[in-house]
Amino acid sequence: MSTVIHWFRRDLRLEDNAALYHALKSGNEVQCIFIFDREILDKLQDTDDARVTFIHTELGILAQRLESMGSSLHTYYGNTAEVWPKIVVEYQPTAVYANRDYEPYAKKRDTAIEQMLKKQNIRFETYKDHVIFEMDEVTKDDGNPYLVYTPYSKKWKSLLTPNHLEPYPTQSYFEYFKQTFPQTVIPLSAMGFTHSKLVFPEKNTTISIIKNYEKQRNFPAIHGTSRLSVHFRFGTISIRDKAAKGKKTSEKWLNELIWRDFYAQILYHFPKVAKESFKSQYDNISWSTNEDHYLAWCEGKTGYALVDAGMRELNATGFMHNRVRMVVASFFTKHLLLDWRWGEAYFARKLLDFDLASNNGGWQWAAGSGVDAAPYFRIFNPYTQIEKFDKQYAYIKKWIPEWQTTDYPKEIVNHKEARELCLATYKEGLNKV
């Protein structure tokens, strides 16, 4: 039998995995691999980056499961362009299977690997797995991508069939895993990382949370959201399985999954958004460069309680409630007039569930510069947000024990003055030719 390779990336599971299913069903022996890509790892600022720990932990689980079937997971560390020639020599594969990734770096990487493999007559087969609909599957009647979420979501739902949510029965083909001696997953220390102490959320969520999602999702003090985002990010759960549960249980929860698809197709069609405003005129805004304001925001010491509670939650747990993310990002771009890219980069560093498409989409929404974004004159009021969503101050008290004492910092900007300056600055920037 020939050998084919399944290349794990952001699909760290054996069940309901599109590319793995096709690899196993090919009838060839399947060797699973994972590459710790230095192009990504070398850019990380923290040696205890929780996402690296999360990936490493999940790979250990995968390795144990494969070993229980007499197979193994082989891991590598290096630049993909340098690692892949070694893999080809080691296994002499006839094909490589992987699930598609739509981020600019991933597309560039995969194109290079595909060309390298093609020269050696090795097929590079990729599949849709991270989203329900990808690329050009949901478009306007003229074939152009949607730039507004609501019509996109309506079209998305109209195109959805039971087949889109059908799981891939990989278990039926586990006998095709290549029988090899087990190998130890490369230690974190060998790559210059230490083990993060952050606690990772569970993979499963109760149906009651999904049922009550619409009522509870905006209140950060209660456990009203699924907290599955990190698992969606790294593919430790199936989007098909969760979308099927959402369709049966809560349309509002399903809508949040559709936002993932929406932002993924925006990044695919408009890769410039990774570094530039989607609405190019927003790059004419004269952003502040006040580093003291930036550091106060990072540390949760702005004097605005909901903003500070959110930032402290992020720094302590790698997570921030979605309602609070909107308030925090609005405050950063509107009250402090700091460039959204600066805030986005901090979230990219700290969020366990960091996903370029969704993080970028959320920040550009808050700044007003993205597709279907909040208009620039919509400025979240940090006080009324507390009245609406944390009226008993439970969330604030949890994360700011010194709140309402002399130890809590004074507000670094005046709300009314900051709002007026924001409107004037945005108006001036957007009126530039």
Residue, then its C-alpha position, 0 to 999 in steps of 0.5 A: m500500500s502507498t502512504v499518504i499524509h494527513w497534515f494537521r493544522r487548525d483541525l486537531r481532531l480525528e472525528d468529523n474531519a474532512a481532509l482526514y476522512h478523504a485521506l483514510k477513504s483513499g485506501n492508502e496508509v495514512q500517516c498523520i503529522f503536525i509542523f510547529d511552524r517557525e514562521i508563526l512561532d518566532k513572531l510570538q512575544d511570550t514564551d508562555d503563550a497559552r495557544v502554543t500550550f493548548i496546541h501542544t496539549e491537544l497534540g498529545i491527546l491525538a498522539q495517544r489516540l493514534e498510538s492506541m490504534g497502533s499508529s502515531l503522530h509525527t511532529y516537526y519544528g521548523n520552517t515549512a519550506e525546509v521541513w517538507p522536503k525531509i518529510v517527503v524523503e521519509y515517507q515517499p507519500t503519493a499525496v498530502y491531505a489538509n484542510r483549507d486555511y484562508e489567512p494570507y500567510a496560510k494561503k501563501r504557504d500552501t501555494a508554495i508547498e503545493q508547487m514543491l510537491k507537484k514537482q515530485n508528482i505528489r498531489f496536494e488535496t485540500y478540503k473545506d472543514h473550518v467553515i460551513f460555506e467558504m470562498d465563493e459559495v455564498t455570493k450575491d446574484d452577480g457573483n460578488p461577495y456580500l459586504v453586509y452581514t444580514p443579506y449574507s446570513k439570509k443567503w447562507k441560510s437559504l443555501l444550507t442543506p442537511n448535507h452541509l451539516e452531515p459529519y464525515p464518518t472517519q471512524s469507519y476508516f481508522e484501520y487505514f492509519k499507518q502502523t508505526f512506532p510512536q513518537t513523542v510530541i516535540p517538547l515545548s522547551a525544545m522550541g523555546f516555550t514554557h507551559s502556560k498556566l491558563v485554564f482552557p475552556e471545556k470542549n462541550t457546552t450544555i444545551s441549556i446555554i445554547k437554548n438561553y443564549e439569546k437572553q443571556r449572551n450580553f451579560p458578562a457576569i453570568h456564564g451565558t456563552s458557550r466559550l467554544s471559540v478557542h476550540f473552533r479556532f484550532g478545530t478541536i470540535s466540528i463546526r458542522d456538529k455545533a451548527a447542527k445543534g444551533k440550528k435545532t436549538s437557537e437561531k441567535w447562536l447559529n447567527e454567531l457561527i455565520w459571522r465566522d463564515f462571513y468574516a472568513q470570506i471577507l478575509y479571503h476576498f479582501p486580504k488587504v484588511a489584515k493590514e489596511s482599513f477595508k474602507s480606505q478613507y479611514d486610513n486618513i484618520s489622524w490617530s493618537t500615539n499616546e503610549d500612556h493611554y495605550l498602556a493604561w488600556c492594556e493594564g485595565k487602568t483607564g478609570y472606566a470600570l467595564v473597560d478595565a474589567g474586560m482588559r483584566e479578564l483578558n490578561a488573566t484568562g486569555f478570554m473576554h466576553n463578546r459584549v465587553r470586547m465591543v465596549v473595549a474596542s470602541f473605547f480604544t478607537k473612539h475615546l482614546l483615538l488609538d489606531w485599531r491595528w494597535g488594539e487588534a495586535y494586543f488582542a492577537r497576542k493575548l486571546l486564546d481564541f485569536d482568529l485573524a478573520s474574526n479579530n480583524g472583523g471585530w476591530q474594524w467594526a468597532a473603528g467603523s472602517g470595516v465591512d458592515a461596520a458601526p458608523y463612525f459616530r456610533i460611540f459606545n457609552p461606557y456608563t450606559q453599557i454598565e447600566k444595561f449589562d452589569k447593573q449589579y456590578a458583579y462582573i466589575k467587582k470580580w475583576i476590579p477588587e479596588w473599584q470605588t476605592t482611592d486605589y482605583p485610577k481616575e478616568i484618563v479621558n473625559h467621556k464628553e470631551a473624548r466623544e466630541l474630539c472623536l467626532a471632529t477627528y473622524k470627520e476631518g479624516l474622512n473628508k480628506v481627498 
